């Protein structure tokens, strides 16, 4: 994908996500209560909690916080880069994207100050305000960086890898509702925030980074081959005309 096309796509996706996030945020602030479907979905989750499912949900939700997302961001940088130097730069950029995104999300959460569901519904520990969900945002940002890295390198089986990463990012968010510590609209807000932030970061990367950081290995190799194509064997023995 060309640099200009990538900027346009990332910018369009980011603007769309930010617009939807802004509308949802204003609705959450203006209403002050659980939105339509929040309470019904939470009630269903509370009524369908076998011990095995709760244990699995707790294990999965734990991967959306702490050191794991940062380790996965480093992995995304390693996947995206083609040399040791570029891998280090890409990993650093991924860590900055995640860290800055978490800080921005925390600021929004403090401003909105939406209460969580009643403590009696909780099946795991939680702290802070509800909107947007922190675990959801962190997991979605991390999954998005991994998907982008896979796309940049055009790896074999990349579609399957991207699907695995995307499902992981989505499921972490859903576990927050299942465990009773977030409303579903908190999770939707986390997804939208993550998509908007990734769009902003990818647009900036497409604007400032060298072409090699944002083009796939296959495309780069193909261009190099085309730029250094071997001469026609039939011309090797020909002498220049007098």
Secondary structure, DSSP 8 states (H G I E B T S, - for coil): --HHHHHHHHHHHHHHHHHHHHHHHHHHHHH-S--TTHHHHHHHHHHS--HHHHHHHHHHHHTTSTHHHHHHHHHHHHHH-SSHHHHHHHHHHHHHHHHHHHHHHHHHHHHH----S-GGG-SS---S--SS-HHHHHHHHHHHHHHHHHHHHT-TTHHHHHHHHHHHHHHHHHHHHHTTSS-HHHHHHHHHHHHHHHHHHHHHHHHHS-HHHHS-HHHHHHHHHHHT----HHHHT-----
